Structures are given as C-alpha cells and as structure tokens.
Amino acid sequence: MDLNPHIMRKRLPSPNPSDHTSTSFSSSSSVVKRFGSTDGMSVSKLVAALMLALPAIFLLSVVLRRPQFDLGFGFADARVLVNPGDEPIVQKEASGDGNVNEVLRAQLNATLPGSEDVKIVQPSKNAAGDKLLGGLLAEGFDEASCASRYQSYSYRKDRHRKPSPHLIAKLRSYEELHNRCGPNTEPYKNAVKLLRSDHKDVDSSDCKYVVWISYSGLGNRILSIAATFLYALLTDRVLLVDEGKDMKDLFCEPFPSNSWLLPLDFPLTKQFDSFNQGNSRCYGKMLKDKAVNYSTNSVPSYVYLHVAHDYDAEDKLFFCDDDQSLLSKVPWLVMRTDNYFVPSLFLITAFEQELEKMFPEKATVFHYLGQYLFHPTNAVWGLITRYHQTYLAHADESLGVQVRVFDPRPGPFKHVMDQIRSCTLNQNLLPRVDVKASGFTSSKKNPKSTAILVTSLKLDYSDDLRSMYWEHPTSNGEVVGVYQPSHEEFQQTEKRMHNRKAWAEMYLLSLTDNLVTSAWSTFGYVAQGLGGMKPWILVKTENDTVPDPPCRLAMSMEPCFHAPPLYDCKEKRGTDTGAQVPHVKHCEDVSWGVKVIDPAHDEL
C-alpha cells in the first residue's frame, strides 16, 4: 500500500483505564449522595451501562478523526477544496444528508484532545495572491462559469515572474479587437462575404483573421494554438479556433465578451478535410504554380497555410519577411499546424522589435500565453483540484515524472525504469533508499514528505517507484508517496474523457515543484511551460540501454519546434536556424529542432 504519513491526522490518545475508573467512581459517588444508599441497585446498573458504552464512544471518536485514504489509481474524491475566497472547506459527499460542511468544519475546529495537531491544508503556494497573474488576465469574467481562471494562482508556486507592461497592453488591445471583429459582429459578417469572391481590393477590409484547424494530439494542439495566437498578436489578426470534436469541453473562453470558437456555419468548414499541400489555395502550391503576384493589390480572399511537420520547401517560406508582407494583405488565413513554431517567428525581421517589447525575457512566451489562453473548464478543473487536494497538497515537496516512450513495441521497458531512477536519484530529486535497513529508521517527529506524480500510459513505472519506497525506508528518513491518476495504455486522440484526463494530468504536472519529462513529448512541454519550470529531460534511449547521462536540465522552459524550416530567407539557401541568433538554439531532446532561450536570464 502507498499511504502517505504526512497527510494522516493524529488520532485521539489511547484511553487510560485508570482515568475511566476514576471518572466512573466519581460519578457513582455523586449519584449515591443525591439519591441515597437505598438506590444502590440502580446506581450499579448505571455504572455498568457507562462502562459498556465507553469503548463504543472511543471507537466512534477514532473513526470520526480517521484520515481519508483512497488506494485506487483513478481520480479520487478530494476531502478538502478551496472556494473562490480561499477558505478551506470540506467537500460535501453527494450521498450525504444535512449540512456536512458545517458539521465537519465544527469537528475540525473543536477543542478536543489532539485537535491542535490537526492540519488544515491550504493549497496556496503563491504568497503574492495575485489572481490576475500580474495583469496578464483581464477582470470581468463570470468566475463561476470558469473557476480555474481566477483560482489557479493559489495552486501554483510563485516563481516571481511578471509579464511586461507591453505584453499586458498588447493583450488588452487584442481583446478590444476580438470584441469588435469576432464572431457575429458586423465586421465578421462582412469578412465572411469576401469568401464568396475570388479577389478583392486590399483596402476594403476592416478586420483580418487567422483560423486554426483542429489537428493532431492534445499536446500539439495546445502548443500550436499558442503559436498561432502569437502570430495573430504580431499581425493584428483575430484568432478563431476550430473546436473539432472536444475543444469546447476542455478550455474556457479566454477572451471577454466574444468567443474564440469558429462559428459552426463558417463557409469553409466543410473544406477543412480537403485542405492539404495539393489544394489550389495552399500557399506553397500557389508559389509553385506562380499564382502569387507580389506587385498587385488583387489578392485571394483566403489562403491555406500548411505549417505541419510534413510541409514542403515552398510552405516554409511562410517564415520569410517578403512572404509575410504579401500574406498581410489576405483577409483570411486558414492554418493547419501541429508545431510550436514560435522560434522561427523570432527570426522574422519584421517581428523582432515587437517580440522584444512583449518578451524582454524571451524564454517566457508559452509560460505567459499558455496561462492566458488555457483555462480548464469546470469539469476538468474538478478533476485537477480533487486529485491535487487528495494526494499532492499535503506534501512538503512534489515531483512530476512524465513518461512517454516512442517505441512501437509494447512496454514497459526495464531500461526506461532504470533511467528514471538514475536521473531522479543522481540529481537529488528523490531520496535514496536504505536497502539494508529492516524498518523505518527516522527519529524525526515530522519527517519531510515528497509526493511523486507520475503520468504515463502504463502503470508499471509508478508501480516500480512505489515498490521501492514501500519496501525500503529512505536513507534520510523522508517519506515518499507515489501517485498516478490514470493509465490509458495507448493514446486515444479525440476521445472525450481521454482528453479530459490528459489535460488534467498536464495541468497537475505543472503544479509540481520539480519536473522530469520525456524527450520529444509535447505533453511534457505543456506542463513545463505552464508551470514555469526548466525540467530534467530524460534523454532518448538507444539499443535498450540507459544513456549517460540519463537526463539533462533544459536550457529554458520553452517548448521545442520539432520541424524548423532550416532556410535563410535573405540568402535564399539552406542554413542552420539554430545558429543565427543567440536566443534561438537547438533543443536538448531533438537535435534538429530549435527553441527560444534567454542567455541573459539564466534563472528562467
């Protein structure tokens, strides 16, 4: 079993038989004095009844003070939640009767033997208490409709970062644009009419748009939406998101007053499946066919941008200044991408100044945009908070371990487990165990506790860690609990509950104090970015052996762009885009990929 002693409340002290005897005799004496000796038989019966009742009373008190354990591996019901005012409350069971919150709160606050040792856990790790995240979030939302938006700060460790004033101003400006030009507005209706024509006068459109097509796995979708939104900020376009089959269930609306979801009656929706590199409106094909004229003011009403991992050389010209100049005239850009293409936006000359002002600490792009855009819906937030309060909130420290193995063979793999152990122990992320000790060796009254949150499609990796810390005591007396919310066995893209759990687990990982992630995994990228952490990345294994070293500390918390264009737009030839500027370097886990770093702010 995997019981965490740190979350256990102290039980009532064992009854002292002499105390019971003393109390009973005292009571008997008072009764005799009151009624006289002639009632001796009644007194004896009363004393006997009291003696029989005391064990039952004691047992009831122990049960009432017993901590709640859940030995399953699913999303368990939490016993302590936080309301919007940050007051700790006890969750009312769905099957309970009466005002359970008030009854249990009274129990917890009662002056009983040992009650001073009962720990009421507050989830807050953010001492600043800034629910607007330094101005990143706008006020005015209905808090009940999306509890996570203004509650998440209290679950996340404050890493003392603040968004730049320019980024805040840019977001407020964008919100005004989205409100003015978003779905069901007159500018939107006018822009939709343009889709029925082949060309237009470039000066006649009030608003321009970029439409993101739902594509790929959830981690890729989150990263690519963030990249597309940054592109919208840089080009003064309105972002509209194709919700696909499950986007509405996962994320709250991020913008006040108007939806970010593409209306269901959008004229091009039925064509999305046919948009590919061979489509006549694909920008790369238009360049191949010389259907693009840079010198005319007559431009298509829309262009399809293929910025996915399999894009062609012509598609990659999207990242060139001349092509951006032309695309800026097109009212509608429809994009399919599974990439976090932010690093290549930093290489476009026209965007350099604006990016510098928005992100003076360059390696914070996804950290800020991710926290701004992606707020779990109440259904997902319930999964997150219940699990966090039940298993993680009581620990002194938490470690997230995200395991994703890109191997066609069925796992688990011993070398991967050995790699996880080697990384976490060598980097002092977890305590070592004393295999020679026969029992619990710590003399500390309140030893440090660590909660390990494992996310994996397989259960075996967490089982291995759990067995290690169950079968042997730690060498420093620390207590360790190992928890895994789900084990789905294989990825099930576009399955509703699977994606809810995946999103909840990404978010839970982002709430931990330290993080170990798997190479190449966008799941881990999302967690590290939201949490503002530089993770230890497990090096991709080869030949079923543990790499040396088994893991590397990331240069920054930014995700990796797995498919950069590797093209010099000015010289019009191939080049190493990871060597052009100091703040865009090759990734630790994907040698040909690139990521944004910030050499001047190494603490990021």
Protein Blocks (a to p, Z undefined) as FASTA:
>chain_A
ZZdfklpccddddddfklmmmmmmmmmmmmmmmnopklmmmmmmmmmmmmmmmmmmmmmm
mmmmpccddfbfbdcddfbdcdfkopacddddfkbgcjfklmmmmmmmpccehklmpccd
dfbfblnopangnolacghiafklommlmmmmmmpccehiacdfklmmmmmmmmmmmmmm
mghiaklmmmmmmmmpmbdcfklpfbdcdddddedjfklmmmmmmmmmmmmmmnopacdd
dekjmlmmmpccfbghiafbdcfklmklmmmmmgcfkbmklmklmmmnopacfkbcbdcf
bdcddfbfkbcfklmmmmpfklmmmmmmpmbacdddfbdfklmmmmpmklmmmmmmmmmp
lmlmmmmmmmmmmccdfklmmmmmmmmmmmmmmpmbdcddddddddfbdcddfklmmmmm
mmmmmnopaccddfkbgbdfbfbfbdcddddddddfbfklmmmmmmmmmmpccfklpacd
dddfbaehpacehilklmmmmmmmmmmmmmpmbdcddehiaklmmmmmmnopacdddddd
ehhiacddfbdcdfbfcdcdfbbgkiafklopaddfklmbmklccdfklmkbccdddfkl
mmZZ
